[in-house]
Amino acid sequence: MDSIRKHDRIQMQIVSTCHDLGIEAKQEHRGKGWRADVFIPRSENPIAFEIQLSPQSLSKTLTRQSKYSQDGILGCWLFENPVPKLNNERPDLPVFYVEDTDDSTLLVNLGDRRKIDLRTFLENFLSHNIQFRSIAKTKSLQNVKIVFYQMTCWKCKELNHLYFVETPFYSSCNAKIKVEEGLWDSSSIEYRPEIIEFAAKFADDRKDLNLNLAQIKERFSHTVGDSYMSFGCYKCDSIFGDFYVMDAKMDAIYDTSLISHQGEIELKDKYELNIPHWCFPADKKFCDEH
């Protein structure tokens, strides 16, 4: 689909959704120094939808957004490609991304965390069921996949099996929490008690796989001169340094023949993370609400 056809298709879906909801919508509406692709002229919280399929810098986007703000209008942007230098989601600049599926369904990506179809997005954004929140709260039940890889003990030469968590975790509003956002304070996801139990149970249930799980506990490292949580040899308990563990993991991460296990775990605690995001909870309980 070329850009003009896609632009027109998105514009028409915004207008038709508004009409179905009994909301007035104006196409190509002009104001003081701005022109909105679709303008919602309601007395409270007027909205201007901008469909931006060509590249546009963050600076220019903010300049155009300021013209809406001056008139008391919320500008909502639907981009096709990421905005350069826009690193974090922000309340004053609602930016979402539209993409096509193989069956020509238009999807909206909520800040690279969650995808919903365009109509669902519009219905919920217009009715304030999608709101900006600075806190992401983990949901209790998480579906995780762990992948096992091998590492030989540097001391006793026994073969050990370590693992890493391949799947992301999710917030209570089902937004993806990226690995680099640091889900756990000062420790690795693999060291969480729930994950350790999950891996140990699988190894016990599948004795035919002969998984010699490296043991996780706090050990003293002469290299760093301190103690920290670490993998260590199941037989002689020698510490596996973080550098060597990461090196072994990177060697294995693209190996599709590795043993893996996927299932559901329940977090013993809910964690609140300083992650700004556009929150869309199924139960209308936003991430920062208790």
C-alpha positions in Angstrom: 0.0 0.0 0.0 1.5 3.4 -1.0 1.7 6.2 1.6 -1.2 8.2 0.1 -3.6 5.3 0.1 -2.5 4.3 3.6 -2.9 7.9 4.9 -6.4 8.1 3.4 -7.3 4.7 4.9 -6.2 5.7 8.4 -8.0 9.0 8.1 -11.2 7.5 7.1 -11.1 4.9 9.9 -10.6 7.7 12.4 -13.6 9.5 11.0 -15.9 6.5 10.8 -14.9 5.3 14.3 -15.8 8.8 15.7 -19.1 8.8 13.9 -19.9 5.3 15.3 -19.2 6.7 18.8 -21.4 9.8 18.2 -18.3 12.1 18.2 -18.0 14.9 15.6 -14.9 14.7 13.5 -13.6 17.1 10.8 -11.2 16.2 8.1 -8.3 18.5 7.0 -9.4 21.1 9.6 -7.4 24.4 9.8 -6.6 26.4 12.9 -4.1 29.1 13.8 -1.0 27.9 12.1 -2.0 24.3 12.0 -4.0 21.8 10.0 -5.1 18.6 11.5 -5.7 15.4 9.4 -8.7 14.8 11.7 -10.0 17.3 14.3 -12.3 16.4 17.2 -13.8 19.8 18.2 -15.4 18.8 21.5 -15.6 21.5 24.2 -13.5 19.4 26.7 -10.3 17.8 25.5 -10.3 18.6 21.8 -8.0 16.3 19.9 -6.1 16.7 16.6 -5.0 13.5 14.9 -1.9 13.8 12.8 -1.0 10.9 10.4 2.7 11.2 9.8 3.9 8.5 7.3 7.0 10.4 6.0 10.0 11.0 8.2 9.8 13.9 10.6 12.4 15.0 13.2 11.6 15.3 16.9 12.3 19.0 16.8 9.7 19.6 14.0 7.2 17.4 15.7 7.5 19.3 19.0 7.2 22.6 17.1 4.0 21.5 15.4 2.8 20.0 18.7 3.3 23.4 20.5 0.8 25.1 18.1 -1.9 22.6 19.2 -1.0 23.1 22.9 -1.3 26.9 22.5 -4.9 26.4 21.4 -5.7 24.0 24.2 -5.7 21.0 21.9 -4.1 17.6 22.4 -2.2 16.5 19.3 -2.1 12.8 18.8 0.4 11.5 16.3 0.2 8.3 14.3 3.7 7.7 12.8 4.8 4.9 10.5 8.4 4.9 11.6 10.1 5.7 14.9 10.7 9.4 15.7 14.5 10.1 15.8 15.8 10.9 19.3 12.4 10.2 20.9 13.7 7.9 23.6 10.9 7.9 26.1 7.2 8.0 25.9 5.9 11.3 27.3 2.5 12.8 28.3 2.7 16.0 26.3 3.4 14.1 23.0 1.2 11.1 22.4 3.1 9.3 19.6 1.9 5.9 18.4 2.9 3.8 15.4 0.7 2.3 12.7 1.6 -0.8 10.8 -0.1 -3.2 8.4 -0.6 -7.0 8.9 -0.6 -9.6 6.1 -4.4 -9.4 6.1 -4.3 -5.6 5.7 -5.5 -5.0 9.3 -4.1 -1.7 10.7 -2.4 -2.1 14.0 -1.3 0.6 16.5 1.8 0.0 18.5 1.6 1.6 21.9 5.2 2.8 22.2 6.7 -0.4 21.1 5.2 -2.3 24.0 1.8 -3.6 22.9 -0.1 -3.8 19.6 -3.9 -3.3 19.1 -6.0 -2.8 16.1 -6.6 0.8 15.0 -10.3 0.8 15.8 -9.7 -0.5 19.3 -7.1 2.1 19.9 -9.3 4.9 18.7 -12.3 3.8 20.8 -10.2 3.6 24.0 -8.0 6.6 23.4 -11.1 8.8 22.8 -12.8 7.4 25.9 -9.7 7.9 28.1 -9.1 4.2 28.6 -5.6 4.8 27.4 -3.7 7.2 29.7 -0.1 8.1 30.3 1.5 6.6 33.4 5.0 7.0 34.7 4.9 3.7 36.7 4.7 0.2 35.3 3.5 -2.5 37.7 4.3 -6.1 37.0 1.4 -8.5 36.7 1.3 -11.5 39.0 1.2 -14.3 36.4 4.0 -14.2 33.8 4.6 -16.6 30.9 8.3 -17.3 30.7 10.6 -19.3 28.5 14.0 -20.4 29.8 16.8 -21.7 27.6 19.5 -24.0 28.9 23.1 -23.8 27.8 26.3 -25.6 28.8 29.4 -24.4 30.6 32.4 -26.5 31.7 33.6 -25.8 35.2 37.0 -24.1 35.1 38.2 -26.0 38.2 36.8 -29.6 38.2 35.9 -29.7 34.5 32.4 -31.0 35.1 29.7 -30.0 32.6 27.1 -27.7 34.0 23.8 -26.4 32.6 23.0 -22.7 33.0 19.9 -20.9 31.7 18.7 -17.5 30.6 15.2 -16.1 30.4 14.3 -15.5 26.7 10.9 -13.9 27.1 10.1 -10.4 28.3 8.0 -9.7 31.4 4.8 -7.7 31.2 3.1 -5.0 33.2 -0.4 -5.3 34.7 -1.7 -3.5 31.6 0.1 -6.1 29.4 2.8 -3.7 28.2 6.1 -5.3 27.4 8.9 -4.5 29.9 12.2 -4.4 28.0 15.2 -6.2 29.4 17.3 -3.1 29.5 14.8 -1.4 31.7 16.0 -3.4 34.6 13.1 -5.5 35.9 14.9 -6.5 39.1 17.0 -4.3 41.5 20.7 -5.2 41.6 20.2 -8.8 40.4 19.6 -10.8 37.3 16.1 -12.1 36.3 17.6 -15.6 36.3 18.3 -15.2 40.0 14.7 -14.6 41.1 13.4 -17.4 43.4 10.4 -18.0 41.1 12.7 -18.6 38.1 15.1 -20.8 40.1 12.2 -23.0 41.2 10.8 -23.1 37.7 14.1 -24.3 36.3 14.7 -26.8 39.1 11.3 -28.3 38.8 11.8 -28.8 35.0 15.2 -30.5 35.6 13.6 -32.8 38.2 10.6 -33.7 36.0 12.9 -34.3 33.0 15.6 -36.5 34.4 16.0 -38.0 31.0 17.7 -34.8 29.9 20.5 -35.1 32.5 20.5 -31.4 33.3 23.2 -30.7 35.8 22.0 -27.3 36.9 24.6 -24.8 38.0 23.7 -23.7 41.5 22.7 -20.1 42.2 23.7 -18.4 45.5 25.9 -15.6 46.9 29.6 -16.3 46.6 32.8 -14.4 47.2 34.8 -13.5 44.1 38.5 -12.9 44.5 38.5 -11.2 41.2 36.1 -8.4 42.3 36.9 -8.7 46.0 33.2 -8.9 47.0 30.3 -11.4 47.2 27.4 -11.4 44.8 24.7 -13.7 43.4 26.2 -16.0 40.9 26.0 -19.3 39.0 28.5 -21.9 40.4 29.4 -25.5 39.7 26.9 -28.1 40.8 29.7 -30.4 41.9 32.6 -28.3 43.4 30.7 -25.0 43.9 33.3 -22.9 42.2 32.0 -19.5 41.2 31.3 -18.8 37.5 32.3 -15.2 36.9 29.8 -12.9 35.2 32.1 -12.3 32.3 32.5 -16.0 31.5 28.8 -16.6 32.0 27.9 -13.8 29.6 30.5 -15.1 27.1 29.0 -18.7 27.2 25.5 -17.2 26.9 26.4 -15.1 23.8 27.9 -18.2 22.2 24.7 -20.1 22.7 22.0 -17.5 22.3 21.4 -18.2 18.6 21.6 -22.0 18.8 18.1 -23.2 18.0 18.9 -26.8 19.2 19.2 -25.8 22.8 16.8 -27.3 25.4 14.1 -24.9 26.5 11.1 -24.8 28.7 8.1 -22.5 28.7 5.3 -22.1 31.2 3.6 -19.8 33.7 5.0 -18.5 37.0 3.5 -16.5 39.7 5.6 -13.6 41.1 5.7 -13.6 44.9 5.7 -9.8 44.8 4.5 -7.1 42.4 7.2 -4.7 41.3 6.7 -1.0 40.5 9.1 0.2 37.9 9.8 3.8 36.8 8.8 3.2 33.2 6.8 5.9 31.4 4.2 4.4 29.1 0.8 4.8 27.6 -1.2 2.5 29.8 -4.2 0.4 28.5 -5.4 -2.0 31.2 -8.1 -4.5 30.5 -9.7 -3.9 33.9 -9.4 -0.1 33.8 -7.0 -0.2 36.8 -4.0 1.8 35.6 -0.5 0.8 36.6 -0.1 3.5 39.3 -3.4 2.7 41.0 -3.5 0.6 44.1 
